[in-house]
């Protein structure tokens, strides 16, 4: 929130539409905006309307940098969480890395990052299940404890959706527009909770399916692949 005791956030703008359905949560937040302004007298907090536009937050920092977060169809609680997030963020430049920074085990972690530039990637998490099916037994146990998960992740929309005769699965939607689906048919509650955490911590990029070798070379070896048991004692 501050460096050397100096708050970094200077201006916070709330853009919304007066009539659009995607701005419903934002309009509720704006109705309580005077209380937020009163508790943050060092900030300039302003609501700006624009017909036909989706809502978003824009934060401007004393360093000259700014951050923008879309809050389309977000609940008031989610928007307030992001307002606090922007308030507590530093005013440094946000980086988007297009290549691996370190070509080691870091490559394995590129698909397991909860946030980019401090912004959580997961937006919505839906749990599909059947009220009577045996394959949904574990999912029903997880759903019974869902309020605790939602409470610990206020920036997420977590929803259970039932469908008779269907097998259970998880669907995650990210702020990038991509989504991921994982079947949890006949899974235990512990396994389902692990996959929920996996989706929460995953990035919102496109999923790739590798159908051939990932490593390619213009000069393939005629000796075959090396292995630690290869005897090279007689070679010169």
Phi, psi and omega in degrees: 000327183214157173235125184056034179079006182256117178301138184272328182282132182252308182231143176228116182248137180246108181264135184204171175248138184291337186236342185295143179292330181289346180260011182301312179295322180295321180296324177293322178294319182295328179296336179253017185294325180304325179293321178295318179296322181294325180277354178226070185294341181278355182258152167259109182249124187219137176261131182233125183262150177208117184296131176084001182259149176280152185284149175202162178252140176230123181248132177244132185250162182292344178282347182102347179274161179221159178227140181235132179230124176285135178235039180296124179063022179277152175282161177303323180295319179294318180295318178297325177296317180290328175297317177293323178298315179293324178297322185269357182280156175283168183261026181278173180287139176270135182248143172239113183270124181265348177226165180295131178284322180229121184270068176223217178295351174303329180299326181287342184262355183297332180265010180229059179238123184290330184217158173234128184057030178082004182256117179302138185272328183282132181252308183231143176228116182248137179247109180264135184203171175248138183290338185236341185295144180292329181289346180260011183301313180295323180294321180295324177293321179295319182295328179296336179253018184293325180304325179293322178294319180295322181295325181277354178226071185293342181276357182257152166260110182247123187219137176261130182234126183262149176209116185297131176084001182258149176281152185284149174201162178252140176231123181247132177244132186250163183292346178281347182102347179275160178223159179227141181235132179230124176285135179235040181296124179063022179277152176282161178303323181294320179294319180294317179296326177296317180290329174297318177293323178298315179293323178297322184270358182277155176282169183260026181276176181289139179274137181247144175244117182271117181259346179226181179300136180284332180268128180233149178215148179277350179230078180295146182288138177273353182266354182091177183284138178287146173217157186294348181261008181286129182269112181247016184293332184266358180275150179236000000 
